[in-house]
């Protein structure tokens, strides 16, 4: 048997066996998909940075931000007890 045929058979066997291992994906609505195996939530839109109003570098555009260039901080900090 030549090496290429043996590699192809091994790859196909590995692919068939690995198909049995799966994950449960739960649609949470609003474009969110929950992965029960990894315990994380994925975005349904894989191209979210392009379609959400962000630039290609991932930063928000001025139009999306609302043309506000001043930080909005509280005037006075209050301590939290407990």
VMD Tcl script that draws the C-alpha trace (Angstrom):
set ca {
  {0.00 0.00 0.00}
  {1.33 3.37 -0.79}
  {1.62 6.17 1.74}
  {-1.02 8.47 0.17}
  {-3.72 5.80 0.20}
  {-2.94 4.88 3.80}
  {-3.07 8.55 4.80}
  {-6.41 9.04 3.04}
  {-7.94 6.01 4.77}
  {-6.63 7.13 8.17}
  {-7.96 10.66 7.64}
  {-11.39 9.40 6.56}
  {-11.58 7.08 9.56}
  {-10.58 9.89 11.92}
  {-13.18 12.17 10.36}
  {-15.93 9.56 10.74}
  {-15.08 8.91 14.40}
  {-14.78 12.59 15.30}
  {-18.27 13.24 13.93}
  {-19.73 11.42 16.93}
  {-18.38 14.07 19.28}
  {-20.76 16.99 19.13}
  {-21.90 20.03 20.96}
  {-25.32 21.28 21.87}
  {-25.99 24.75 20.57}
  {-28.94 26.63 22.03}
  {-30.45 29.60 20.21}
  {-30.99 32.33 22.82}
  {-32.51 34.78 20.37}
  {-31.26 38.21 19.47}
  {-28.39 36.76 17.47}
  {-26.89 34.82 20.39}
  {-26.01 31.11 20.31}
  {-25.05 29.33 23.56}
  {-22.52 26.47 23.47}
  {-23.24 24.05 26.32}
  {-19.90 22.24 26.05}
  {-17.64 25.30 26.16}
  {-20.07 27.25 28.37}
  {-19.82 30.36 26.19}
  {-22.17 32.42 24.05}
  {-21.35 33.01 20.40}
  {-22.64 35.71 18.08}
  {-24.78 34.34 15.29}
  {-23.44 37.00 12.92}
  {-19.83 36.00 12.30}
  {-19.23 39.31 10.56}
  {-20.59 41.47 13.40}
  {-17.77 44.02 13.25}
  {-18.73 44.82 9.66}
  {-22.51 44.95 10.16}
  {-22.83 46.61 13.57}
  {-21.61 50.11 12.77}
  {-18.03 49.48 13.81}
  {-15.09 50.15 11.53}
  {-13.04 47.34 10.04}
  {-10.51 47.80 12.84}
  {-13.23 47.10 15.43}
  {-13.59 50.68 16.65}
  {-16.92 52.44 16.81}
  {-17.66 55.10 14.21}
  {-18.75 58.65 15.09}
  {-22.15 58.02 13.54}
  {-22.80 55.05 15.79}
  {-21.44 56.77 18.88}
  {-23.71 59.76 18.40}
  {-21.01 62.39 17.83}
  {-20.27 62.70 21.55}
  {-16.61 63.37 22.33}
  {-16.81 63.96 26.08}
  {-16.63 61.29 28.73}
  {-19.70 61.07 30.94}
  {-18.48 60.40 34.46}
  {-20.47 60.73 37.66}
  {-20.06 64.07 39.42}
  {-19.51 62.51 42.83}
  {-18.48 59.01 43.83}
  {-20.43 57.43 46.64}
  {-18.87 54.60 48.68}
  {-20.60 51.24 48.62}
  {-20.97 49.56 51.99}
  {-20.95 45.81 52.36}
}
mol new
graphics top color blue
foreach p $ca { graphics top sphere $p radius 0.5 }
foreach p [lrange $ca 0 end-1] q [lrange $ca 1 end] { graphics top cylinder $p $q radius 0.2 }
display resetview
